[in-house]
Structures are given as structure tokens and as C-alpha cells.
Amino acid sequence: MQIAVLTFDGFNELDSFVAAAILNRMKAQGWAAHITSPTAEVTSMNGVTVRRQKPLEFAAEADAVLIGSGIKTREIAADAEMLSRLKLDPGRQLIGAQCSGTLLLAKLGLVGTLPACTDLTSKLWVIEAGVDVIDAPFVAHGNVATAGGCMASQYLAMWMIARGGSLRDAEEAMHYVAPVGEKEGYVAHALGVVRPFLPAIAQMAA
């Protein structure tokens, strides 16, 4: 499973790095989550500059795509040339978006009238884009998922591992990153958030 973690200038570190780190717990199974950006380097909202691992066009060939948020998402959403470079296909890809990343999904026509999640700051922008925003940390419809709140990146990662691997894989990845002394409860809570949105076959594979 090759995953594009879309990371634009002004990105939120928690969105890109937390999700990528959890997903890369699946390296032994051949998975790889790549920081994917439109330019060779991008700088976060807090001034952290990183080099991309893949160009933006990699999103079109990846098996899965995660779209993080950032302080420049509204500019990106209004940039027709930038959006034209994003060729996503929910028919064959798992696609997730977090916080203001949901706005990009909406602009790409991948949300429609389905309920979606975002953060409190981005809520009005996403509603203006015609999306029904719900007060929840995570929701998925088929191959498309959205999450709201910085720490909800863990739910996107867990959902993606459960869909592309197995529920057992997802539990093990979350157990590894969960705080010591809280692991069982942490995993159980995350599972409770994600499991209602998994196909029956994925739930049976636990």
C-alpha cells in the first residue's frame, strides 16, 4: 500500500506527521506513507521546513491519499491550477481528509451532499462549499473519510489500516503509539470511533 500524505505550505504538523508515522507501522507489510507536496520543500504553520518525498502528481497513482490541513488551505482551494494537479479516484483509492483538508475534498467534488467532519475554524468555509458538517471526530462513506480536530489524524490512520490491511493490523499500530498505561483503553476508544464505518468483512477479520 503506497500512501500520499498531501502536505502543502503552511501545513499542520500533527495532521501530516502523526498520520504518516502510524501508517508507517505497516512497513513490514510493504506499506509506505510519503510526504507528498507541490514543491520540493514546504514550511509548516509553525516554521518547520521539510523536503517532500513525492511530488503532488504521485497522489494519482497512490493506493491511498490523506489530505492534511494548514493555514493556506483556502488559498489552495481557490487555486484552479493546483486543484487540476490532484487526480483522485475514490473508486480505486482510499481517500481521507482532515480539518480544512475537507474543503479541498469538497472542491474536488468528492464530498457532495454527504455528511463530513472538519475542525471548528474551517467549519464555516466547508459549509459555504455546500457540505453538511456534522459534530463528530470521524465519518466515512465508502472509500472516503473525513476527520475533525488535529488529533483525529489517528482515526484516519486507523481506518486506512483497517481498510487496506486488517482490523488486527489497525489495533496493533494504535497500541504501539498509545500512551503507556492507557494502551488498552486508548485502542478501544479509537476502535469505537472507527469501527462503525468499516465494511462487515473488515470487522470480521479482527
Short mmCIF file of the C-alpha atoms (twelve columns), coordinates in Angstrom:
data_MODEL
# 
_entry.id   MODEL 
# 
loop_
_atom_site.group_PDB 
_atom_site.id 
_atom_site.type_symbol 
_atom_site.label_atom_id 
_atom_site.label_alt_id 
_atom_site.label_comp_id 
_atom_site.label_asym_id 
_atom_site.label_seq_id 
_atom_site.Cartn_x 
_atom_site.Cartn_y 
_atom_site.Cartn_z 
_atom_site.pdbx_PDB_model_num 
ATOM 1   C CA . MET A 1   0.000   0.000   0.000   1 
ATOM 2   C CA . GLN A 2   1.527   3.294   -1.149  1 
ATOM 3   C CA . ILE A 3   0.038   6.355   0.527   1 
ATOM 4   C CA . ALA A 4   0.303   10.016  -0.416  1 
ATOM 5   C CA . VAL A 5   0.093   12.314  2.610   1 
ATOM 6   C CA . LEU A 6   -0.711  15.613  0.925   1 
ATOM 7   C CA . THR A 7   1.261   18.322  2.686   1 
ATOM 8   C CA . PHE A 8   1.077   21.911  1.489   1 
ATOM 9   C CA . ASP A 9   2.914   25.063  2.521   1 
ATOM 10  C CA . GLY A 10  1.543   26.225  5.882   1 
ATOM 11  C CA . PHE A 11  0.665   22.653  6.859   1 
ATOM 12  C CA . ASN A 12  -0.293  21.469  10.322  1 
ATOM 13  C CA . GLU A 13  2.454   19.150  11.581  1 
ATOM 14  C CA . LEU A 14  0.052   16.988  13.583  1 
ATOM 15  C CA . ASP A 15  -2.008  16.160  10.511  1 
ATOM 16  C CA . SER A 16  0.840   15.034  8.282   1 
ATOM 17  C CA . PHE A 17  3.349   13.566  10.704  1 
ATOM 18  C CA . VAL A 18  1.064   11.725  13.145  1 
ATOM 19  C CA . ALA A 19  -0.863  10.003  10.373  1 
ATOM 20  C CA . ALA A 20  2.293   9.153   8.416   1 
ATOM 21  C CA . ALA A 21  4.020   7.733   11.497  1 
ATOM 22  C CA . ILE A 22  1.091   5.458   12.364  1 
ATOM 23  C CA . LEU A 23  0.679   4.289   8.773   1 
ATOM 24  C CA . ASN A 24  4.376   3.511   8.521   1 
ATOM 25  C CA . ARG A 25  3.949   0.989   11.335  1 
ATOM 26  C CA . MET A 26  2.879   -1.205  8.399   1 
ATOM 27  C CA . LYS A 27  6.291   -1.131  6.682   1 
ATOM 28  C CA . ALA A 28  6.805   -4.848  7.271   1 
ATOM 29  C CA . GLN A 29  3.695   -5.464  5.163   1 
ATOM 30  C CA . GLY A 30  5.068   -3.345  2.337   1 
ATOM 31  C CA . TRP A 31  3.265   -0.108  3.184   1 
ATOM 32  C CA . ALA A 32  4.829   3.342   2.867   1 
ATOM 33  C CA . ALA A 33  3.331   6.746   3.657   1 
ATOM 34  C CA . HIS A 34  5.047   9.554   1.749   1 
ATOM 35  C CA . ILE A 35  5.002   13.286  2.444   1 
ATOM 36  C CA . THR A 36  3.647   14.479  -0.898  1 
ATOM 37  C CA . SER A 37  3.884   18.157  -1.848  1 
ATOM 38  C CA . PRO A 38  3.614   20.516  -4.834  1 
ATOM 39  C CA . THR A 39  7.107   21.930  -4.223  1 
ATOM 40  C CA . ALA A 40  10.431  20.395  -3.211  1 
ATOM 41  C CA . GLU A 41  10.165  21.966  0.245   1 
ATOM 42  C CA . VAL A 42  7.189   23.071  2.324   1 
ATOM 43  C CA . THR A 43  7.133   25.010  5.577   1 
ATOM 44  C CA . SER A 44  4.623   24.280  8.313   1 
ATOM 45  C CA . MET A 45  2.389   26.767  10.105  1 
ATOM 46  C CA . ASN A 46  4.985   26.791  12.900  1 
ATOM 47  C CA . GLY A 47  8.042   27.289  10.686  1 
ATOM 48  C CA . VAL A 48  9.230   23.694  10.256  1 
ATOM 49  C CA . THR A 49  10.594  23.170  6.743   1 
ATOM 50  C CA . VAL A 50  10.651  19.653  5.284   1 
ATOM 51  C CA . ARG A 51  11.607  18.124  1.957   1 
ATOM 52  C CA . ARG A 52  8.897   16.240  0.158   1 
ATOM 53  C CA . GLN A 53  9.262   12.531  -0.516  1 
ATOM 54  C CA . LYS A 54  6.958   12.547  -3.538  1 
ATOM 55  C CA . PRO A 55  5.653   15.197  -5.953  1 
ATOM 56  C CA . LEU A 56  1.975   16.126  -5.933  1 
ATOM 57  C CA . GLU A 57  1.275   14.024  -9.024  1 
ATOM 58  C CA . PHE A 58  2.104   10.898  -7.000  1 
ATOM 59  C CA . ALA A 59  -1.379  11.205  -5.490  1 
ATOM 60  C CA . ALA A 60  -2.872  9.986   -8.769  1 
ATOM 61  C CA . GLU A 61  -1.007  6.667   -8.644  1 
ATOM 62  C CA . ALA A 62  -1.064  6.074   -4.888  1 
ATOM 63  C CA . ASP A 63  -3.294  3.398   -3.381  1 
ATOM 64  C CA . ALA A 64  -4.481  5.846   -0.746  1 
ATOM 65  C CA . VAL A 65  -4.406  9.585   -0.136  1 
ATOM 66  C CA . LEU A 66  -4.620  11.650  3.047   1 
ATOM 67  C CA . ILE A 67  -5.171  15.402  2.857   1 
ATOM 68  C CA . GLY A 68  -3.990  17.340  5.881   1 
ATOM 69  C CA . SER A 69  -4.918  20.877  6.845   1 
ATOM 70  C CA . GLY A 70  -2.992  24.110  7.103   1 
ATOM 71  C CA . ILE A 71  -3.235  27.864  7.265   1 
ATOM 72  C CA . LYS A 72  -3.193  28.244  3.472   1 
ATOM 73  C CA . THR A 73  -5.898  25.716  2.582   1 
ATOM 74  C CA . ARG A 74  -8.392  28.372  1.480   1 
ATOM 75  C CA . GLU A 75  -5.805  29.741  -0.955  1 
ATOM 76  C CA . ILE A 76  -5.174  26.261  -2.316  1 
ATOM 77  C CA . ALA A 77  -8.914  25.614  -2.624  1 
ATOM 78  C CA . ALA A 78  -9.196  28.734  -4.785  1 
ATOM 79  C CA . ASP A 79  -6.230  27.782  -6.976  1 
ATOM 80  C CA . ALA A 80  -7.700  26.058  -10.035 1 
ATOM 81  C CA . GLU A 81  -4.264  25.125  -11.384 1 
ATOM 82  C CA . MET A 82  -3.307  23.442  -8.116  1 
ATOM 83  C CA . LEU A 83  -6.591  21.549  -7.900  1 
ATOM 84  C CA . SER A 84  -6.182  20.386  -11.502 1 
ATOM 85  C CA . ARG A 85  -2.989  18.588  -10.443 1 
ATOM 86  C CA . LEU A 86  -4.926  16.457  -7.978  1 
ATOM 87  C CA . LYS A 87  -6.312  13.420  -9.772  1 
ATOM 88  C CA . LEU A 88  -8.053  11.333  -7.119  1 
ATOM 89  C CA . ASP A 89  -10.294 8.327   -7.708  1 
ATOM 90  C CA . PRO A 90  -12.449 7.037   -4.817  1 
ATOM 91  C CA . GLY A 91  -13.349 4.088   -6.997  1 
ATOM 92  C CA . ARG A 92  -9.882  2.600   -6.518  1 
ATOM 93  C CA . GLN A 93  -8.288  4.726   -3.785  1 
ATOM 94  C CA . LEU A 94  -8.894  5.154   -0.081  1 
ATOM 95  C CA . ILE A 95  -9.141  8.908   0.480   1 
ATOM 96  C CA . GLY A 96  -9.145  10.741  3.794   1 
ATOM 97  C CA . ALA A 97  -9.133  14.418  4.712   1 
ATOM 98  C CA . GLN A 98  -8.678  16.238  7.976   1 
ATOM 99  C CA . CYS A 99  -9.916  19.617  9.171   1 
ATOM 100 C CA . SER A 100 -9.535  22.170  6.355   1 
ATOM 101 C CA . GLY A 101 -8.469  19.316  4.089   1 
ATOM 102 C CA . THR A 102 -12.196 18.551  3.871   1 
ATOM 103 C CA . LEU A 103 -12.563 21.833  1.982   1 
ATOM 104 C CA . LEU A 104 -10.213 20.516  -0.706  1 
ATOM 105 C CA . LEU A 105 -12.246 17.310  -0.930  1 
ATOM 106 C CA . ALA A 106 -15.362 19.402  -1.420  1 
ATOM 107 C CA . LYS A 107 -13.731 21.498  -4.137  1 
ATOM 108 C CA . LEU A 108 -12.663 18.295  -5.881  1 
ATOM 109 C CA . GLY A 109 -16.279 17.094  -5.850  1 
ATOM 110 C CA . LEU A 110 -15.580 14.135  -3.572  1 
ATOM 111 C CA . VAL A 111 -17.949 15.004  -0.724  1 
ATOM 112 C CA . GLY A 112 -21.159 16.158  -2.381  1 
ATOM 113 C CA . THR A 113 -24.152 16.154  -0.029  1 
ATOM 114 C CA . LEU A 114 -22.691 13.521  2.303   1 
ATOM 115 C CA . PRO A 115 -22.134 14.496  5.951   1 
ATOM 116 C CA . ALA A 116 -18.485 15.298  6.674   1 
ATOM 117 C CA . CYS A 117 -16.198 16.319  9.532   1 
ATOM 118 C CA . THR A 118 -13.864 19.262  9.872   1 
ATOM 119 C CA . ASP A 119 -12.403 21.444  12.612  1 
ATOM 120 C CA . LEU A 120 -14.207 24.366  14.238  1 
ATOM 121 C CA . THR A 121 -12.116 27.005  12.451  1 
ATOM 122 C CA . SER A 122 -12.769 25.524  8.997   1 
ATOM 123 C CA . LYS A 123 -16.426 24.699  9.608   1 
ATOM 124 C CA . LEU A 124 -17.905 27.832  8.035   1 
ATOM 125 C CA . TRP A 125 -15.699 27.550  4.943   1 
ATOM 126 C CA . VAL A 126 -16.677 23.930  4.426   1 
ATOM 127 C CA . ILE A 127 -20.369 24.723  4.897   1 
ATOM 128 C CA . GLU A 128 -20.022 27.548  2.351   1 
ATOM 129 C CA . ALA A 129 -18.680 24.910  -0.058  1 
ATOM 130 C CA . GLY A 130 -22.027 23.115  0.257   1 
ATOM 131 C CA . VAL A 131 -21.017 20.397  2.723   1 
ATOM 132 C CA . ASP A 132 -23.198 19.141  5.560   1 
ATOM 133 C CA . VAL A 133 -20.760 19.380  8.501   1 
ATOM 134 C CA . ILE A 134 -21.509 17.167  11.496  1 
ATOM 135 C CA . ASP A 135 -20.274 17.474  15.080  1 
ATOM 136 C CA . ALA A 136 -18.129 14.339  15.131  1 
ATOM 137 C CA . PRO A 137 -14.433 13.433  15.041  1 
ATOM 138 C CA . PHE A 138 -14.662 10.981  12.145  1 
ATOM 139 C CA . VAL A 139 -17.028 9.733   9.473   1 
ATOM 140 C CA . ALA A 140 -16.552 7.584   6.374   1 
ATOM 141 C CA . HIS A 141 -18.692 6.890   3.344   1 
ATOM 142 C CA . GLY A 142 -17.316 4.016   1.297   1 
ATOM 143 C CA . ASN A 143 -13.729 4.852   0.351   1 
ATOM 144 C CA . VAL A 144 -13.862 8.484   1.508   1 
ATOM 145 C CA . ALA A 145 -13.348 9.562   5.121   1 
ATOM 146 C CA . THR A 146 -13.142 12.905  6.894   1 
ATOM 147 C CA . ALA A 147 -11.980 13.844  10.376  1 
ATOM 148 C CA . GLY A 148 -12.178 16.935  12.554  1 
ATOM 149 C CA . GLY A 149 -9.568  18.133  15.043  1 
ATOM 150 C CA . CYS A 150 -5.777  17.792  14.951  1 
ATOM 151 C CA . MET A 151 -5.615  14.593  16.979  1 
ATOM 152 C CA . ALA A 152 -8.266  12.967  14.810  1 
ATOM 153 C CA . SER A 153 -5.433  12.061  12.432  1 
ATOM 154 C CA . GLN A 154 -5.144  8.828   14.426  1 
ATOM 155 C CA . TYR A 155 -8.661  7.855   13.370  1 
ATOM 156 C CA . LEU A 156 -7.891  8.397   9.697   1 
ATOM 157 C CA . ALA A 157 -4.762  6.267   10.011  1 
ATOM 158 C CA . MET A 158 -6.571  3.515   11.903  1 
ATOM 159 C CA . TRP A 159 -9.411  3.472   9.354   1 
ATOM 160 C CA . MET A 160 -6.975  3.299   6.466   1 
ATOM 161 C CA . ILE A 161 -5.030  0.417   8.005   1 
ATOM 162 C CA . ALA A 162 -8.234  -1.472  8.787   1 
ATOM 163 C CA . ARG A 163 -9.476  -0.984  5.226   1 
ATOM 164 C CA . GLY A 164 -6.198  -1.715  3.439   1 
ATOM 165 C CA . GLY A 165 -4.914  -4.324  5.872   1 
ATOM 166 C CA . SER A 166 -6.978  -5.737  8.709   1 
ATOM 167 C CA . LEU A 167 -8.610  -4.622  11.907  1 
ATOM 168 C CA . ARG A 168 -5.926  -6.532  13.803  1 
ATOM 169 C CA . ASP A 169 -3.237  -4.532  11.996  1 
ATOM 170 C CA . ALA A 170 -5.014  -1.302  12.918  1 
ATOM 171 C CA . GLU A 171 -5.293  -2.282  16.577  1 
ATOM 172 C CA . GLU A 172 -1.616  -3.219  16.750  1 
ATOM 173 C CA . ALA A 173 -0.486  0.032   15.127  1 
ATOM 174 C CA . MET A 174 -2.591  2.086   17.521  1 
ATOM 175 C CA . HIS A 175 -1.463  0.024   20.503  1 
ATOM 176 C CA . TYR A 176 2.174   0.816   19.647  1 
ATOM 177 C CA . VAL A 177 1.687   4.589   19.608  1 
ATOM 178 C CA . ALA A 178 -0.795  4.783   22.516  1 
ATOM 179 C CA . PRO A 179 0.436   6.144   25.884  1 
ATOM 180 C CA . VAL A 180 1.882   3.595   28.293  1 
ATOM 181 C CA . GLY A 181 -0.599  2.654   30.989  1 
ATOM 182 C CA . GLU A 182 -3.501  3.658   28.747  1 
ATOM 183 C CA . LYS A 183 -2.982  1.394   25.765  1 
ATOM 184 C CA . GLU A 184 -5.979  -0.925  26.068  1 
ATOM 185 C CA . GLY A 185 -8.416  1.886   26.761  1 
ATOM 186 C CA . TYR A 186 -6.887  4.075   24.059  1 
ATOM 187 C CA . VAL A 187 -7.187  1.373   21.424  1 
ATOM 188 C CA . ALA A 188 -10.727 0.504   22.500  1 
ATOM 189 C CA . HIS A 189 -11.801 4.138   22.216  1 
ATOM 190 C CA . ALA A 190 -10.235 4.606   18.767  1 
ATOM 191 C CA . LEU A 191 -11.778 1.361   17.619  1 
ATOM 192 C CA . GLY A 192 -15.176 2.548   18.840  1 
ATOM 193 C CA . VAL A 193 -14.848 5.672   16.691  1 
ATOM 194 C CA . VAL A 194 -13.732 3.911   13.512  1 
ATOM 195 C CA . ARG A 195 -15.416 0.505   13.586  1 
ATOM 196 C CA . PRO A 196 -18.961 1.658   12.696  1 
ATOM 197 C CA . PHE A 197 -17.597 2.854   9.343   1 
ATOM 198 C CA . LEU A 198 -15.812 -0.348  8.351   1 
ATOM 199 C CA . PRO A 199 -17.264 -2.900  5.943   1 
ATOM 200 C CA . ALA A 200 -18.522 -6.056  7.635   1 
ATOM 201 C CA . ILE A 201 -15.729 -8.118  6.082   1 
ATOM 202 C CA . ALA A 202 -13.081 -5.879  7.692   1 
ATOM 203 C CA . GLN A 203 -14.749 -6.172  11.090  1 
ATOM 204 C CA . MET A 204 -14.879 -9.954  10.820  1 
ATOM 205 C CA . ALA A 205 -11.112 -10.031 10.213  1 
ATOM 206 C CA . ALA A 206 -10.362 -8.740  13.716  1 
# 
